Amino acid sequence: MRSQPPPRSRFAWAGRNYRIQTAATVISGLGNAGAPIATAFAVLANGGSTTEVGYVTAARLVPTVLLLMVGGALADRLPRHHVMVAANLFNALSQAVLAALVLGGHAELWQLLLLSAAGGAGHAFYAPASEGMLMQSVAKEHAARAFSVFRMGLNAAQIGGAALGGALTAVVGPGWVLAVDAACFVLAAGLRFFLEAEAAPATGDGGGMLRDLREGWREFASRRWLWVIVLQFSVLMACISAVEAVYGPIVAEQRLGGARDWGLAMSAYGVGLVVTGVLMVRWQPRRILLVGNYGVFLFGLPAVALAAAAPLPVLAAAMFLSGAGVTVFGVNWMIALQQEIPAEMFSRVAAYDHLGSLCLAPVGTALAGPAATALGLSGALWACAVICLLLSTLVLLDPQVRRLPRRAPDAPGAPEPQPTEPAAAGATAG
């Protein structure tokens, strides 16, 4: 009898680097999901106000924005896994010190600000390298499946991390949640140490970092669909950061059950992320950015529920739908970047993407308190919801956003810089 060849693994498309990076991201995501909840309630436990919660959140975002370009340039010149390991270890140290201060009852506002800023600095070097490594480890023909599975893993970690973070904050205090986050960073760094060095990008002909940044800017600015959406997210993320990092915990403290209920609401958000990730494994819409932006329309629902003083089940449903929208957008966005951006430019373009998307987030969180004072808490939340809806509508006025098609794996490469209006994708999306 002829022997049958062994069956291929269902995940044969997932290479070693992809598996390691996904596992490490899940581990660090578990800690990261609970850390913002713990930090916000650490400020409140010290008698801090809404404004001070916003300042601590902004303190993390400001160095992220300022250092992203340096992080992106380094990630396209150095082995990306080395950059990620160093950033993870730096974040582990800053979170461990913060945990020790909170547990010891000696955390003053200036210390929370400084250590939050340190965490943001580490993220500025980690994020562009991480995105470049993930893009490089996935074959284009498996991109939709790979990105969906990756986001499912990350989002499942968000569910568990948010629920655990909220519960631990309520039961044993925020310090232990921050300690868990530090440990997760150490474990993630240990895994990423074993990423294969062959995935590191080529460094080109030895030009300086400023030239690298100019090349990345030309790549970014030459695609209107790219900078239009990043401009949309610059304002969108300011509103979302204010809602999730400042207003949500305040509403939970005043009207719901405190950290526990806010953790449950964030878990519902994570469930929406994961459930929709299962759908995105098989769903391959033709017009990727058009369909992705449909998901953005759901981003403002949590602000609506919080503004309307909705009970926890309604808030959880709004968070679930918002999470679903994030996955629909996120998977399609990653596919667009992979198919349109040259591999050697991934990290620099990702840095401009992150920079543009986050540049106003510190402003949003810093102004969250004054806005709530001027408009009332409900008024500020309604304003965030309306802005999210308007931005989601306005971005669809751009034809490149509406028409960018999914390309076949063997199709010609990315379009030339400064393209004209792209051709229609044929069938309607989906």
ZIBEL-V825593 format. One record per backbone hydrogen bond with DSSP energy under -0.5 kcal/mol. CO is the residue of the C=O (numbers start at 0). NH is the residue of the N-H. E is the energy in kcal/mol with one decimal. If there is no record, write none. Layout:
BEGIN
co;nh;e
CO;NH;E
CO;NH;E
END
This chain:
BEGIN
co;nh;e
8;11;-1.7
10;13;-1.7
12;14;-1.0
14;18;-2.4
15;19;-2.5
16;20;-2.7
17;21;-2.3
18;22;-2.5
19;23;-2.8
20;24;-2.1
21;25;-2.2
22;26;-2.1
23;27;-2.6
24;28;-2.3
25;29;-1.6
26;30;-1.1
27;31;-2.5
28;32;-2.1
29;33;-0.8
30;34;-1.6
31;35;-0.9
33;37;-2.4
34;38;-3.0
35;39;-2.4
36;40;-2.2
37;41;-1.9
38;42;-1.9
39;43;-1.9
40;44;-2.3
41;45;-1.2
42;47;-2.6
43;46;-1.8
48;52;-2.0
49;53;-2.0
50;54;-2.1
51;55;-2.2
52;56;-2.0
53;57;-2.5
54;58;-2.2
55;59;-1.0
56;59;-0.6
56;60;-1.4
57;61;-2.5
58;62;-0.7
59;63;-0.9
60;64;-2.4
61;65;-2.4
62;66;-2.1
63;67;-1.1
66;70;-2.4
67;71;-2.8
68;72;-2.3
69;73;-2.4
70;74;-2.1
71;75;-1.0
72;75;-0.5
73;76;-1.3
73;77;-3.1
78;81;-0.8
78;82;-1.6
79;83;-2.2
80;84;-2.2
81;85;-2.3
82;86;-2.2
83;87;-2.6
84;88;-2.4
85;89;-2.1
86;90;-2.4
87;91;-2.3
88;92;-2.1
89;93;-2.3
90;94;-2.5
91;95;-2.1
92;96;-2.2
93;97;-2.0
94;98;-2.6
95;99;-2.3
96;100;-2.2
97;101;-2.4
98;102;-2.9
99;103;-2.0
100;105;-2.2
100;106;-0.6
101;104;-1.0
105;107;-0.8
107;111;-2.2
108;112;-2.5
109;113;-2.3
110;114;-2.6
111;115;-2.0
112;116;-2.1
113;117;-1.8
114;118;-2.0
115;119;-1.9
116;120;-2.1
117;121;-2.1
118;122;-1.9
119;123;-1.7
120;124;-1.0
121;124;-0.6
121;125;-1.9
122;126;-2.8
123;127;-0.5
124;128;-0.8
125;129;-2.7
126;130;-2.3
127;131;-2.2
128;132;-2.4
129;133;-2.4
130;134;-2.5
131;135;-2.1
132;136;-1.2
133;136;-0.6
134;137;-1.0
138;141;-1.6
139;142;-1.5
141;145;-3.0
142;146;-3.0
143;147;-1.9
144;148;-2.6
145;149;-2.6
146;150;-2.4
147;151;-2.3
148;152;-2.4
149;153;-2.5
150;154;-3.0
151;155;-2.6
152;156;-1.8
153;157;-1.5
154;158;-1.9
155;159;-2.2
156;160;-3.2
157;161;-2.6
158;162;-2.3
159;163;-2.9
160;164;-2.9
161;165;-2.7
162;166;-2.4
163;167;-3.1
164;168;-2.4
165;169;-1.9
166;170;-2.3
167;171;-2.6
167;172;-1.4
172;175;-0.6
172;176;-0.7
173;177;-1.9
174;178;-1.8
175;179;-2.1
176;180;-2.0
177;181;-2.0
178;182;-2.1
179;183;-2.3
180;184;-1.9
181;185;-1.7
182;186;-2.3
183;187;-2.5
184;188;-2.3
185;189;-2.1
186;190;-2.0
187;191;-2.5
188;192;-1.3
190;193;-1.9
191;194;-1.6
195;198;-1.4
196;199;-2.2
202;205;-0.7
207;211;-1.8
208;212;-2.5
209;213;-2.1
210;214;-2.5
211;215;-2.4
212;216;-2.3
213;217;-2.4
214;218;-2.1
215;219;-2.3
216;220;-3.5
217;221;-1.6
219;222;-1.2
221;223;-0.6
221;417;-0.9
221;418;-0.8
222;225;-0.7
222;226;-1.7
223;227;-2.5
224;228;-1.5
225;229;-2.1
226;230;-2.3
227;231;-2.1
228;232;-2.4
229;233;-1.6
230;234;-1.1
231;235;-2.2
232;236;-3.0
233;237;-0.7
234;238;-1.7
235;239;-2.6
236;240;-2.6
237;241;-1.6
238;242;-2.2
239;243;-3.0
240;244;-2.4
240;245;-0.5
241;245;-1.2
241;246;-2.9
242;247;-3.0
245;249;-1.7
246;250;-3.0
247;251;-2.7
248;252;-2.2
249;253;-2.2
250;254;-3.3
250;255;-0.9
251;255;-0.8
251;257;-2.3
256;259;-0.7
257;261;-2.0
258;262;-2.4
259;263;-1.9
260;264;-2.3
261;265;-2.4
262;266;-1.8
263;267;-2.0
264;268;-1.7
265;269;-1.9
266;270;-2.4
267;271;-2.0
268;272;-1.8
269;273;-2.3
270;274;-3.0
271;275;-1.7
272;276;-1.2
273;277;-1.6
274;278;-1.2
275;279;-2.3
276;280;-1.0
277;280;-0.6
277;281;-0.6
278;281;-1.1
278;282;-2.1
281;283;-0.5
285;287;-1.0
285;405;-2.4
286;290;-2.2
287;291;-2.1
288;292;-2.4
289;293;-1.1
290;294;-1.1
291;294;-0.7
291;295;-0.8
292;296;-1.0
293;296;-0.7
294;297;-1.5
295;298;-1.8
297;300;-1.4
299;303;-1.6
300;304;-2.4
301;305;-2.6
302;306;-2.4
303;307;-2.1
304;309;-2.5
305;308;-1.2
310;313;-0.5
310;314;-2.4
311;315;-3.0
312;316;-1.9
313;317;-2.3
314;318;-2.5
315;319;-2.4
316;320;-2.3
317;321;-2.2
318;322;-2.5
319;323;-2.2
320;324;-2.2
321;325;-2.0
322;326;-1.9
323;327;-2.2
324;328;-2.4
325;329;-3.2
326;330;-2.5
327;331;-1.3
328;332;-2.6
329;333;-2.3
330;334;-2.1
331;335;-2.2
332;336;-2.4
333;337;-2.5
334;338;-2.4
335;339;-1.5
336;340;-2.4
341;344;-1.9
342;345;-1.3
344;348;-2.7
345;349;-3.0
346;350;-2.1
347;351;-2.1
348;352;-2.5
349;353;-3.1
350;354;-3.1
351;355;-2.8
352;356;-2.4
353;357;-2.2
354;358;-1.5
357;360;-1.2
357;361;-0.8
359;363;-2.5
360;364;-2.4
361;365;-2.6
362;366;-2.4
364;367;-0.5
364;368;-0.6
366;370;-2.7
367;371;-2.1
368;372;-2.0
369;373;-2.3
370;374;-3.1
371;375;-1.5
375;379;-2.5
376;380;-1.9
377;381;-2.6
378;382;-2.1
379;383;-1.9
380;384;-2.1
381;385;-2.4
382;386;-2.2
383;387;-2.1
384;388;-1.9
385;389;-2.5
386;390;-2.5
387;391;-1.9
388;392;-1.5
389;393;-2.7
390;394;-2.0
392;395;-0.8
393;396;-1.9
394;397;-1.3
396;398;-0.5
397;401;-1.7
398;402;-2.2
399;403;-1.7
403;287;-0.8
403;288;-0.6
407;410;-2.2
424;426;-0.9
END
